[in-house]
């Protein structure tokens, strides 16, 4: 019986199980990197005593997506999948899971909060780009607000959002427009890690985000109003940063 010839080791080569383990670890790292690059949905708590949170809108018309929602391992409804029932078989609908329509817009969230878990635990962040999701039940309120108070356009408007109770959606409801700012004013607040002002102030590529081929995790540990986010002491309806923006 012929002996199996061994491959001569090289610094750029790993043999057998050790190589498979290296490949597995690299694959896991790439998956985590991909997850961290997904945009986060903005959430608002319902226990802020009627205080308003400001959002700066980067677009106005928005896009409508039909989706399914699922609970994560902690019981939060933070996992979503695009529904395909209108043009193809949808396995979620086939399983009896209900879907709904959501209107998505891109916003900048100026409210500072401190991350309480994960790799960025303890870091305070602000002026982060987020997805703002308005479900179909709340859409008429938003449409009326944009028409009556926004002259049909929310682009670069600073909108104060409230959520009086749990029955109101986690995206909140608009209360008033605080003002409008320019791209030049907003550019001064670009957070670290962004590639460029142009990319930061560009609405999200909704087509690539909502391609119906995988579950999109909303990352509750990195969204305002989640169980893992802690608001700073600064009252959310009196941000000095915004006053400085308008005074420029």
C-alpha positions in Angstrom: 0.0 0.0 0.0 1.5 3.3 -1.1 2.1 5.9 1.6 0.3 9.2 1.2 2.8 11.9 0.4 2.8 14.8 2.8 2.6 18.4 1.5 5.6 20.4 2.5 4.6 23.1 5.0 4.8 26.8 3.9 4.3 30.0 5.9 1.2 30.9 3.9 -0.3 27.4 4.2 -2.1 25.5 7.0 -2.9 21.8 6.8 -5.9 19.8 8.0 -8.1 20.8 10.9 -6.0 23.8 11.9 -6.7 25.3 8.5 -10.4 24.6 8.7 -10.5 26.3 12.1 -8.7 29.4 10.7 -11.2 29.6 7.9 -14.1 29.2 10.3 -12.9 32.1 12.5 -12.3 34.4 9.5 -15.8 33.6 8.3 -17.3 34.6 11.6 -15.3 37.8 11.7 -16.6 38.7 8.2 -20.1 38.0 9.3 -19.8 40.3 12.3 -18.3 43.0 10.1 -21.3 42.7 7.7 -23.7 42.9 10.6 -22.1 46.0 11.9 -22.4 47.7 8.5 -26.1 47.3 8.4 -28.1 50.5 9.1 -29.9 50.6 12.5 -33.6 51.5 12.9 -34.4 54.4 15.2 -36.6 53.5 18.2 -38.2 55.8 20.8 -39.1 54.9 24.3 -42.7 55.6 25.5 -41.7 56.8 29.0 -40.1 60.2 28.3 -42.9 62.2 30.1 -44.0 63.8 26.9 -40.6 65.1 25.9 -39.7 65.3 22.3 -36.7 63.9 20.5 -35.4 65.7 17.4 -34.7 64.0 14.1 -33.1 65.5 11.0 -34.6 64.1 7.8 -32.4 63.5 4.8 -35.3 62.6 2.4 -39.0 63.0 2.5 -41.0 60.8 0.1 -39.6 57.6 1.6 -40.0 54.1 0.2 -42.7 51.5 1.1 -41.7 47.9 2.0 -43.9 45.0 2.9 -42.2 43.0 5.7 -42.5 40.5 8.5 -41.3 41.1 12.0 -39.9 38.5 14.5 -38.9 38.4 18.1 -35.2 38.0 19.0 -33.8 35.8 21.7 -34.7 38.4 24.3 -38.3 38.8 23.2 -37.9 42.1 21.4 -39.5 42.5 17.9 -36.1 43.4 16.3 -35.8 41.0 13.4 -37.3 41.8 10.0 -37.6 40.1 6.6 -38.9 41.6 3.4 -42.2 40.0 2.2 -42.3 38.7 -1.4 -45.9 37.6 -1.6 -46.9 40.2 -4.2 -44.5 38.8 -6.8 -43.2 35.4 -5.6 -43.8 32.7 -3.1 -43.2 33.9 0.4 -42.2 31.2 3.0 -43.2 33.5 5.9 -46.7 34.0 4.5 -46.9 30.3 3.8 -46.2 29.7 7.5 -49.1 32.0 8.5 -47.0 35.0 9.5 -48.7 38.3 8.9 -47.0 41.1 7.0 -47.5 44.9 7.0 -46.3 47.9 5.0 -43.7 50.3 6.3 -42.5 53.6 5.0 -38.7 54.1 5.4 -36.9 57.4 5.4 -33.2 58.3 6.3 -32.6 60.5 9.3 -29.8 61.9 11.4 -30.3 61.4 15.1 -28.6 64.1 17.2 -29.6 62.8 20.6 -26.6 61.5 22.6 -26.9 58.1 24.3 -24.4 55.7 25.9 -24.1 52.2 24.6 -24.5 49.7 27.4 -23.3 46.4 25.8 -21.1 45.0 23.0 -17.7 46.1 21.7 -18.7 49.8 22.0 -19.9 49.6 25.6 -19.5 52.9 27.5 -19.2 55.0 24.3 -21.5 58.0 23.9 -22.6 58.7 20.4 -24.7 61.3 18.6 -25.6 62.6 15.1 -25.8 59.0 13.8 -27.5 58.0 10.6 -30.6 55.8 11.1 -33.6 54.3 9.3 -36.9 55.8 10.4 -39.7 53.3 9.9 -43.4 54.4 9.9 -45.9 51.5 9.9 -49.0 51.8 7.8 -51.2 52.5 10.8 -49.3 55.7 11.6 -48.7 56.8 8.0 -51.8 59.0 7.7 -50.6 61.1 10.6 -47.2 61.6 9.0 -48.7 62.3 5.6 -50.9 65.1 7.1 -48.0 66.5 9.0 -45.7 66.7 6.0 -48.5 68.3 4.0 -49.7 70.8 6.6 -46.4 71.7 8.4 -43.6 70.7 6.1 -44.9 72.2 2.8 -44.8 68.7 1.4 -41.1 68.1 2.1 -39.2 67.1 5.2 -35.7 67.2 3.6 -33.3 68.8 6.1 -36.1 69.6 8.5 -35.5 69.1 12.2 -38.7 67.4 13.4 -39.6 66.9 17.1 -41.0 63.5 17.7 -43.1 62.3 20.6 -44.4 59.0 21.8 -47.0 59.3 24.6 -47.7 55.6 25.2 -46.9 52.1 24.1 -49.8 52.1 21.6 -48.1 54.6 19.5 -45.4 53.0 17.3 -41.8 53.0 18.3 -41.0 55.5 15.5 -43.1 58.1 17.3 -45.3 60.8 15.9 -44.4 64.3 14.6 -45.2 67.2 16.8 -43.6 70.2 15.1 -40.8 71.3 12.8 -38.2 73.1 14.9 -36.5 74.5 11.8 -34.5 73.6 8.7 -30.7 73.5 8.4 -28.3 73.4 5.5 -26.0 70.6 4.5 -23.1 72.9 5.4 -24.3 73.3 9.0 -25.0 69.6 9.4 -21.6 68.7 8.0 -20.0 70.2 11.1 -21.5 67.4 13.2 -20.4 64.4 11.1 -19.4 61.6 13.6 -16.1 59.8 13.5 -15.9 56.8 11.3 -17.9 58.2 8.4 -16.2 58.1 5.0 -17.2 61.5 3.7 -19.8 64.2 4.2 -21.4 63.4 0.9 -21.9 59.7 1.8 -23.1 60.5 5.3 -25.8 62.9 4.1 -26.9 60.7 1.3 -30.2 58.7 1.9 -29.6 55.0 2.3 -29.6 52.7 -0.7 -33.0 51.1 0.1 -32.7 48.5 -2.7 -29.6 46.9 -1.3 -30.9 47.1 2.3 -34.2 45.4 1.7 -33.3 42.8 -0.8 -35.6 39.9 0.2 -32.9 37.2 0.7 -32.0 37.3 4.4 -33.2 38.4 7.9 -32.2 42.0 8.7 -31.3 42.4 12.4 -32.2 45.8 13.8 -29.4 45.7 16.4 -31.4 46.6 19.6 -28.2 47.2 21.5 -27.3 50.1 19.2 -30.6 51.9 18.7 -32.2 54.7 20.6 -34.9 53.5 22.9 -33.6 49.9 23.1 -33.2 48.0 26.4 -29.4 48.5 26.2 -29.3 52.2 25.4 -29.0 54.8 28.2 -29.9 58.4 27.6 -27.5 61.1 28.8 -28.7 63.6 31.4 -29.2 66.3 28.7 -33.0 66.7 28.2 -33.8 65.3 24.8 -36.0 68.3 24.0 -33.4 70.9 24.8 -30.3 69.9 22.9 -27.7 72.7 23.0 -26.0 71.3 20.0 -29.1 72.0 17.8 -29.3 75.6 19.1 -25.6 76.0 18.1 -26.4 74.7 14.6 -29.2 77.2 14.1 -27.1 80.1 15.4 -24.4 79.5 12.8 
